[in-house]
Amino acid sequence: MNPETKLWHEVKKSLSKISWTRLENSSVLGTPDLLGYNNSGIFFTVELKVTPVTSRYKVRLSAHQLAFHVRHPKHSFILVKSLAQGTYHLFSGDKILQLDACGLRLDASEACCLGLDACHEFLNKLQ
């Protein structure tokens, strides 16, 4: 099982109060991995990324993923798991260019939240 599939299973289990649809879309490049629907009736998207131990700060984003989040900055997110640090960072879509340029060297204050529990709370409170 690849690292992003493992992350999907973690998200599904840990963020269980959110209704998730996994989008496996090869026809529209750049479409995020997940469509979420929270208790407030808000839809949002989440791109899943895992940084390997060997390149602990680099977040690999395609040009299509960059374009999607630039075009859709509201209620779009990137969830990054660092295998080297064992951490989770949730970034809003409007931070995609900074995330691409700096990776996880981006100041932690730029993240919406850190940790899966905090992500669950944050995404469930979206309005």
C-alpha positions as MATLAB code, in Angstrom:
seq = 'MNPETKLWHEVKKSLSKISWTRLENSSVLGTPDLLGYNNSGIFFTVELKVTPVTSRYKVRLSAHQLAFHVRHPKHSFILVKSLAQGTYHLFSGDKILQLDACGLRLDASEACCLGLDACHEFLNKLQ';
ca = [
       0.000    0.000    0.000;
       1.470    3.364   -0.965;
       1.958    6.121    1.656;
      -0.955    8.285    0.456;
      -3.321    5.299    0.603;
      -2.171    4.673    4.169;
      -2.789    8.348    4.953;
      -6.292    8.039    3.468;
      -7.029    5.159    5.853;
      -5.762    7.235    8.792;
      -7.949   10.181    7.764;
     -11.038    7.996    7.313;
     -10.543    6.475   10.761;
      -9.472    9.590   12.699;
     -11.774   12.137   11.053;
     -14.820    9.897   11.161;
     -17.463   12.576   11.838;
     -16.833   13.949    8.365;
     -18.452   12.270    5.366;
     -15.639   11.433    2.929;
     -15.620   10.541   -0.754;
     -12.291    9.485   -2.217;
     -11.873   10.936   -5.695;
      -9.766    8.719   -7.903;
      -9.831   10.793  -11.024;
      -7.422   10.329  -13.901;
      -9.447   12.359  -16.400;
      -9.217   15.761  -14.664;
      -5.624   16.155  -13.529;
      -5.058   18.077  -10.310;
      -8.393   17.149   -8.729;
      -7.818   16.677   -4.961;
      -7.917   13.219   -3.415;
     -10.856   13.731   -1.077;
     -14.231   15.446   -1.029;
     -15.435   16.088    2.505;
     -18.832   17.114    3.877;
     -19.016   18.319    7.467;
     -21.809   18.559   10.058;
     -22.559   22.149    8.968;
     -23.311   21.011    5.406;
     -20.103   22.438    3.941;
     -18.243   20.689    1.123;
     -14.460   20.968    0.881;
     -11.572   19.191   -0.821;
      -8.364   17.757    0.607;
      -5.202   16.847   -1.273;
      -3.178   14.190    0.575;
       0.613   14.405    0.557;
       3.280   12.391    2.349;
       6.859   13.597    2.625;
       9.326   10.701    2.538;
      11.954   10.269    5.229;
      14.704   11.036    2.701;
      13.306   14.454    1.730;
      11.615   15.447    4.954;
      10.640   18.994    3.942;
       9.787   18.661    0.237;
       6.113   18.453   -0.665;
       5.726   17.196   -4.237;
       2.936   19.013   -6.037;
       2.144   18.785   -9.732;
       1.472   21.817  -11.895;
      -2.146   20.649  -12.158;
      -2.494   20.471   -8.358;
      -1.018   23.964   -8.045;
      -3.439   25.279  -10.644;
      -6.445   23.672   -8.949;
      -5.712   25.267   -5.585;
      -4.867   28.661   -7.113;
      -8.240   28.585   -8.914;
     -10.119   27.214   -5.874;
      -8.465   28.714   -2.765;
     -11.562   28.610   -0.529;
     -12.464   25.327    1.166;
      -9.586   23.493   -0.497;
      -6.826   22.054    1.663;
      -3.585   20.109    1.534;
      -2.939   17.614    4.343;
       0.760   16.786    4.601;
       2.114   13.935    6.696;
       5.830   14.032    7.421;
       7.149   10.497    7.800;
      10.444   11.833    9.182;
       8.783   13.944   11.879;
       5.580   11.959   12.395;
       3.534   15.160   12.084;
       0.441   16.275   10.183;
      -0.010   19.779    8.763;
      -3.211   21.083    7.175;
      -2.741   24.013    4.799;
      -5.451   26.004    3.052;
      -5.476   26.086   -0.748;
      -4.381   29.719   -0.804;
      -0.999   28.629    0.676;
      -0.232   26.216   -2.173;
       2.436   28.358   -3.834;
       4.269   28.943   -0.547;
       3.986   25.231    0.264;
       5.424   24.357   -3.138;
       8.313   26.795   -2.697;
       9.163   26.081    0.960;
       7.666   22.690    1.728;
       7.430   21.946    5.432;
      10.032   24.640    6.079;
       7.022   26.942    5.790;
       6.375   28.429    9.224;
       4.011   26.203   11.220;
       1.855   29.272   11.900;
       0.949   29.209    8.184;
      -0.853   25.892    8.694;
      -4.551   25.848    9.564;
      -3.743   23.266   12.219;
      -1.312   20.565   13.269;
      -2.264   16.972   14.111;
      -5.194   14.820   13.006;
      -7.380   15.697   16.008;
      -6.951   19.406   15.312;
      -7.680   18.805   11.604;
     -10.910   17.013   12.533;
     -12.032   19.915   14.689;
     -11.005   22.546   12.135;
     -12.703   20.890    9.145;
     -15.843   20.125   11.118;
     -16.200   23.812   12.046;
     -15.921   25.154    8.487;
     -18.766   27.491    7.622;
];
